[in-house]
Amino acid sequence: MEFFNQTGKMAIGSRLRMLTDKITMDAASIYEMFGVDLKPKWFPVFFVLSHGKAWTITSIAKEIGHSHPSVSNIIKEMVAKGLVKETKDKSDGRRNVVMLSSKGKKMSDSFAEQCVDVAAAIEQITRQTENDLWKAIEEWENLLEEKSLLQRVKEEKKARESKDIKIIPYEPCHQAAFRALNEEWITTHWEMEEADYHALDHPQEYILDKGGYIFIALYKDEPVGTCALYKMDDPVYDYELAKLAVSPKVQGKGLGILLCETAINKAVELSCKKIFLESNTLLKPAIHLYRKLGFKELSNYHHAYQRGNIQMELTIK
């Protein structure tokens, strides 16, 4: 179809649905031809029960890979048709088991003949194709079990967007963005403090001239994130990781970790041994990020900011 030539493989779901609908429509006619009073969606359950033994709904669901509610609803429909009966499990009276009724068993003979002819017809189609659809479906199922289509699309999205991301050293032209980005996240939960105004209004004097560094994240050439390394006058810590801020409109693109990694790599380049940071546990994504990077929580707190309630350190090996 021309539509699928235009969309390409991204329309695989729609195309598979169309193929499924076509086969399902034929399946209903095939059941009618063989005098098998089944709905196509009942097939997996009926097939399992046609082997003769009694099953619990849970065991059927596990066997055919359906949800428990789905199988339960199918069983109710089949019971209403008189094809299935429910009884108490002889080994555990607390459980119900299901099996084919007399009517269901009688119909299973025609069902068996149908299966032979359907299998032969499908095999005929397979011989006429260059690719084995059955094997391809199995391969797809295995690959999607390892990593879902959603996860794969997320990774592709991140890879594509990363081409538009740059982490660059701070320039005077970034001062307004540096201030605005930090003020935005601070005032979301707290109020600006005196130390904030000093650093954000005068980053050259309060950060850079004192031996610190500031990094700016650009997305499509727009400043959307910041991070700073403060030079510390401390016997234990060489630098403080601070002023990490990412615009809400670009969160989820991995800018936070890129900014932090850039700052940490700079600290390594400067032979830094320990990096300090102060944050607040209310900022759960940030705390998760810091821990992912290897920061450990300190037990003694000497907060520089009123909003600070957690201090952490990173030991560089």
C-alpha positions in Angstrom: 0.0 0.0 0.0 1.2 3.5 -0.8 0.5 4.7 2.7 3.0 2.2 4.2 5.5 3.1 1.5 5.2 6.7 2.8 5.4 5.9 6.5 8.0 3.1 6.4 8.6 0.7 9.2 7.4 3.2 11.9 3.8 2.1 11.0 4.6 -1.6 11.9 1.9 -1.5 14.6 -0.8 -0.4 12.2 0.3 -2.9 9.5 0.3 -5.8 12.0 -3.2 -4.8 13.2 -4.4 -4.8 9.6 -2.9 -8.3 9.1 -4.3 -9.5 12.4 -7.8 -8.1 11.5 -7.7 -9.9 8.1 -6.6 -13.2 9.6 -9.2 -12.9 12.5 -12.0 -12.3 10.0 -11.0 -15.4 8.1 -10.6 -17.3 11.3 -14.3 -16.6 12.2 -15.4 -18.0 8.8 -13.1 -21.0 9.2 -14.7 -21.9 12.6 -18.1 -21.6 11.0 -17.1 -23.8 8.1 -16.0 -26.6 10.6 -19.0 -26.1 12.8 -16.9 -24.9 15.7 -18.8 -22.4 17.7 -15.8 -20.4 18.9 -14.8 -16.8 18.9 -11.2 -16.3 17.5 -10.1 -14.7 20.8 -11.1 -17.9 22.7 -8.7 -20.0 20.6 -5.7 -20.0 23.0 -7.8 -21.0 26.0 -9.8 -23.6 24.1 -6.6 -25.1 22.7 -5.1 -25.5 26.2 -8.3 -27.1 27.5 -8.6 -29.4 24.5 -5.8 -31.5 25.9 -8.2 -32.9 28.4 -6.9 -31.9 31.9 -8.3 -29.4 34.3 -6.6 -26.0 34.7 -6.8 -23.1 37.0 -7.3 -19.7 35.4 -3.9 -18.6 36.8 -2.2 -21.5 35.1 -3.9 -20.9 31.8 -3.0 -17.2 31.9 0.7 -18.2 32.5 0.6 -20.8 29.8 -0.7 -18.6 27.0 0.8 -15.3 28.2 -2.4 -13.5 28.8 -3.5 -11.5 31.9 -5.6 -13.2 34.6 -8.6 -10.9 34.0 -8.5 -11.5 30.3 -8.6 -15.3 30.8 -11.2 -15.0 33.5 -13.5 -13.1 31.1 -13.0 -15.6 28.3 -13.8 -18.5 30.6 -17.0 -16.7 31.7 -18.0 -16.4 28.0 -17.2 -20.0 27.3 -19.1 -21.2 30.4 -22.1 -19.2 29.1 -21.8 -21.0 25.8 -21.7 -24.3 27.6 -18.3 -25.2 26.4 -16.5 -25.1 29.7 -17.4 -26.1 33.2 -16.0 -25.1 36.6 -15.3 -27.5 39.5 -13.5 -27.6 42.8 -9.9 -28.7 42.6 -9.7 -32.2 44.1 -6.3 -31.5 45.7 -7.2 -28.1 47.0 -10.9 -27.4 47.6 -10.3 -23.6 47.9 -9.5 -23.4 44.2 -11.7 -23.7 41.2 -10.5 -25.4 38.0 -11.9 -25.4 34.6 -12.2 -28.0 31.9 -14.2 -28.6 28.7 -17.8 -29.7 29.1 -19.3 -32.6 27.2 -20.3 -30.1 24.5 -16.8 -28.6 24.4 -15.1 -32.1 24.2 -17.4 -33.0 21.3 -16.5 -29.8 19.5 -12.8 -30.4 20.1 -12.9 -33.3 17.5 -13.9 -30.9 14.7 -11.5 -28.4 16.2 -8.7 -30.9 15.8 -9.5 -31.5 12.1 -9.6 -27.7 11.6 -6.2 -27.3 13.2 -4.7 -29.8 10.7 -6.1 -28.0 7.7 -5.2 -24.5 9.0 -1.6 -25.6 9.8 -1.3 -27.0 6.3 -2.6 -23.8 4.7 -0.2 -21.6 6.8 2.7 -23.9 5.8 1.7 -23.4 2.2 1.9 -19.6 2.6 5.2 -20.0 4.4 6.7 -21.9 1.4 5.6 -19.2 -0.9 7.4 -16.4 1.0 11.0 -15.4 1.1 10.9 -14.8 4.9 9.6 -17.0 7.7 7.1 -14.8 9.5 6.8 -17.2 12.4 10.5 -17.1 13.1 10.6 -13.3 12.6 7.8 -12.8 15.2 9.7 -15.0 17.7 12.9 -13.0 17.1 11.0 -9.7 17.6 9.4 -11.0 20.8 12.8 -12.0 22.2 14.3 -8.7 21.3 11.4 -6.7 22.8 11.6 -8.8 25.9 15.2 -7.7 26.3 14.4 -4.1 25.6 11.0 -2.7 24.9 10.2 -0.6 21.8 9.5 2.3 24.2 13.0 2.1 25.7 14.5 1.9 22.2 12.7 5.0 21.1 13.7 6.8 24.2 17.4 6.0 23.5 17.0 7.1 19.9 15.3 10.3 21.0 18.1 11.0 23.4 20.8 10.2 20.8 19.2 12.5 18.3 18.7 15.4 20.8 22.2 15.0 22.1 23.5 16.3 18.7 21.8 19.6 19.6 23.4 19.7 23.1 26.7 21.4 23.9 28.4 22.0 27.2 30.6 25.1 27.0 32.6 27.3 29.4 30.9 30.4 30.7 31.2 33.7 28.9 30.1 37.1 30.1 27.2 37.0 27.6 25.7 34.1 29.7 25.4 36.0 32.9 21.6 36.8 32.4 20.9 33.1 31.6 23.1 31.9 34.5 21.1 34.0 36.9 17.7 33.3 35.4 18.1 29.5 35.4 19.3 29.4 39.0 16.7 31.8 40.2 14.0 29.8 38.6 14.7 26.5 40.4 15.5 28.2 43.7 12.3 30.2 43.9 10.2 27.2 43.0 10.7 26.0 46.5 12.6 28.6 48.5 13.7 32.3 48.5 16.9 33.6 47.2 19.6 34.1 49.8 22.4 36.7 50.0 25.0 34.2 48.8 22.9 33.5 45.8 22.7 37.2 44.8 26.5 37.5 45.1 27.3 34.5 42.9 24.5 35.1 40.3 24.9 38.8 39.9 28.7 38.8 40.0 29.9 35.4 38.8 33.2 36.8 37.5 34.2 38.2 40.9 32.7 35.6 43.2 33.4 32.4 41.2 35.8 32.7 38.3 38.3 35.2 39.7 38.6 33.0 42.8 39.7 30.0 40.7 36.3 28.5 40.0 34.6 27.5 36.8 31.1 27.8 35.3 29.7 25.6 32.6 26.7 26.4 30.4 24.5 23.8 28.6 23.2 24.9 25.2 20.3 23.2 23.5 19.9 24.3 19.9 22.3 27.2 20.8 20.0 28.4 23.7 21.4 28.5 27.2 19.2 26.0 29.2 21.4 24.7 32.0 24.3 25.7 34.3 26.7 24.2 36.7 29.7 25.7 38.6 32.8 24.6 40.4 33.6 26.8 43.4 37.2 26.9 44.5 37.2 26.2 48.2 39.6 27.3 50.9 39.3 24.1 52.8 41.8 21.5 54.1 39.6 18.6 52.8 37.7 19.8 49.7 39.3 21.4 46.7 36.1 22.4 44.9 32.3 22.6 45.5 29.9 21.5 42.9 27.1 24.2 42.9 24.6 26.1 40.9 23.3 23.1 39.0 20.1 24.3 37.2 18.3 22.9 34.1 15.3 24.6 32.5 12.1 22.6 33.0 11.4 22.7 29.3 14.5 20.5 28.5 14.5 18.3 31.6 14.7 14.6 30.7 17.4 15.1 28.1 20.3 14.2 30.3 21.6 17.7 30.6 22.1 17.5 34.4 24.4 14.6 34.3 26.3 16.1 31.3 26.9 19.3 33.2 28.0 17.4 36.4 30.3 15.1 34.4 31.9 18.1 32.7 32.5 19.8 36.1 33.9 16.6 37.6 36.2 16.0 34.6 37.5 19.5 35.0 38.2 18.8 38.7 40.1 15.7 37.7 42.1 17.7 35.3 43.0 20.1 38.1 44.1 17.1 40.3 41.2 17.6 42.7 40.9 14.8 45.3 37.5 15.6 46.9 34.4 17.6 45.7 31.8 18.9 48.1 28.2 19.8 47.4 25.2 21.0 49.4 21.6 20.3 48.4 18.1 19.5 49.7 16.5 16.1 49.8 13.3 17.7 48.4 15.2 17.7 45.1 14.9 13.9 44.6 16.1 13.8 40.9 19.2 15.8 41.8 20.0 13.7 44.8 19.6 10.6 42.7 21.9 12.1 40.1 24.6 12.9 42.7 24.5 9.4 44.1 24.7 7.9 40.6 27.8 10.0 40.1 29.3 8.5 43.3 28.6 11.3 45.8 28.2 10.0 49.4 26.2 11.7 52.1 28.1 13.4 55.0 27.0 12.9 58.6 28.1 16.3 59.9 26.2 19.3 58.4 27.5 22.9 58.4 25.0 24.5 56.0 26.0 27.5 54.0 22.4 27.9 52.8 19.2 27.9 54.8 17.6 25.6 52.2 20.4 23.0 52.6 19.7 19.9 54.5 22.1 17.4 52.9 25.8 17.6 52.2 27.7 15.2 50.1 31.2 14.4 48.9 32.8 12.8 45.9 36.3 11.2 46.3 38.2 11.2 43.1 40.4 8.1 42.8 
